[in-house]
Amino acid sequence: MRLKKDDKVMVIGGKDKGKSGKIKKVIQSKDRVVVEKLNMVKRHTKPGMDQTQGGIIEKEASIHLSNVMLYCEKCAKAVRNGVRKMSDNSNVRYCKQCEELFDK
């Protein structure tokens, strides 16, 4: 998995193309991510025992991994990322264009 929770990503395909946000949830089994305030859908709910009021609720839907790219603050655009092994044998993700580290 090349993306993690709390990473800043930019959408490169779909109705929210060009928008960026932070990852709230990663669904690894389906290769999907939920991004904050992007891909909003309307859910119609009935009033129930636990929920006192019904109505139309807006919430984020998941986006496929192929439609998002990691966002580099230094480059100010969506970039490809690589993995580099550090001297203490830890793996660190980095921007392939400006060599900026994503995992500090």
WOZI-V626927 format. One record per pair of residues at least 24 apart in sequence whose ideal C-beta (glycine too) atoms are under 8 Angstrom apart, sorted by the first residue. I is the first residue (numbers start at 1). J is the second residue. Records with the same first field share a line. If there is no record, write none. Layout:
# WOZI-V626927
I=J ; J
This chain:
# WOZI-V626927
1=26 ; 28
2=65 ; 70 ; 81 ; 93
3=33 ; 65 ; 68 ; 70
7=70 ; 102
8=70 ; 71 ; 73
9=33 ; 35 ; 68 ; 69 ; 70 ; 71 ; 78
10=68 ; 69 ; 70 ; 71 ; 77 ; 78
11=35 ; 38 ; 39 ; 63 ; 67 ; 68
12=67 ; 68 ; 69 ; 78
13=66 ; 67
14=39 ; 63 ; 67
15=39
16=63
20=71 ; 78
24=60
25=62
27=62
30=62
31=64 ; 65 ; 66
32=62 ; 63 ; 64 ; 65
33=62 ; 63 ; 65 ; 68
34=60 ; 61 ; 62 ; 63
35=60 ; 63 ; 68
36=60
38=63
39=63
70=95 ; 102
72=97 ; 98 ; 100 ; 102
73=100
74=98 ; 100
75=100
